[in-house]
Amino acid sequence: MDYLPFTRPSIDEETIAGVAEVLRSGWITSGPCVKQLEQELSHYFGGRPVRAMSSATGALEIALQVAGVEAGDEVITTPLSWVATANVVLRAGAKPVFVDVDPATRNIDLERIEAAITPRTRALLPVDMAGLPVNRDRLYDIARRRSLRVIEDAAQSMGASWNGRRIGSCGDLVAISFHANKNITSGEGGCLVLTDPAETELCTRLRLQGVVRLPDGNQEVEVAGGKHNLTDIAARIGLGQLKHLDAFTPRRRFLAQRYFECFDAASGCELPLADYTNCNWHMFQVLLPLARMRMDRGGFIQAMHQRGIGVGVHYPAMHLFKLYRKLGYNPGDFPHAERVGGATVTLPLFPDMADADVERVCAAVAEIIRENKK
Ligand SMILES: Cc1ncc(COP(=O)(O)O)c(C=O)c1O
């Protein structure tokens, strides 16, 4: 039986041919394909300005600068995310202030945010874990009342929506990833969705060394920008992917629904929130009943691998990393994030997997847990 990875991008032949065309064109870095991708993304996000980036990490770094986050500021975020979310805050010289997650959504617990706000708080940086959107109404209610900027780490949210509105089509600054594992990919890449023309102009400058090209051929630099531009090679992949997004998302939702139907309740695994309208099902993650198992998560992953099934871990709670413990965070600070981060496994879910693959995965999970019961 073929090895089933936990995810795999679906790249069609037309896209592969399109990339070959870009390679033959003589213009492979940022050029016409990046422009076209930005236009198509802007259209997708209801006409908002979009800047393509070489990663969502770069988009988040720029968003923090655009939002005016500086050394000494605090940014409120979740401890349960890819570590990029907190690293970008540190790299801006600010402090990530973690707020525990809601165990039902595994996203930042909005009810706990206000207690974490101090006079130094500058922005909220929520994450839509696995593409399940944070409640945007409550989030922006807090932001408005407390005069805070919001930088949405929507790295995993392409194709997700909040009450009928696409994530990216509303809100403050929205950073999206096109990394290879995401719902649409450009290999590596991402984008920042903005609203304000002046901030969009600043974002454009920060993306590439701060350089402004003048009509007389001269250049001017007023801000120390970075190097976050997307290549046309990557943008061409992204253009080919965007066409399929409206098919990918329902396919992911269907597969997620199959998981709920096929999962053996007796396994004792904790399933994610069953949301088939807002969530884009970027990942299907269950919490293992480790206290009732004679094996740890590593053993489970190995046993799945031996059955030809790939499993991911997204993610350990960030405040337990040495870097963040140095800031004063300790085990026990965020019990929900620690429990989820310690027991979570990502099971295969991607548009090209077969319906029967879901049954195969569920049977393997149930069997391994049954055979390793304490
Ligand atoms: C929640 C979250 N934030 C940020 C990122 C960073 O995205 P990129 O790899 O495009 O820099 C990722 C990527 O996995 C992510 O999942």
The ligand as an ORCA input file, in Angstrom:
! r2SCAN-3c Opt
* xyz 0 1
  C       0.281     29.773     12.390
  C       1.443     30.057     11.509
  N       2.032     31.250     11.559
  C       3.065     31.567     10.754
  C       3.571     30.654      9.849
  C       4.725     31.035      9.002
  O       4.444     30.878      7.643
  P       5.641     30.809      6.593
  O       6.214     29.422      6.674
  O       5.009     31.087      5.272
  O       6.629     31.835      6.969
  C       2.993     29.380      9.769
  C       3.533     28.367      8.864
  O       3.474     27.194      9.131
  C       1.905     29.064     10.618
  O       1.326     27.865     10.576
*
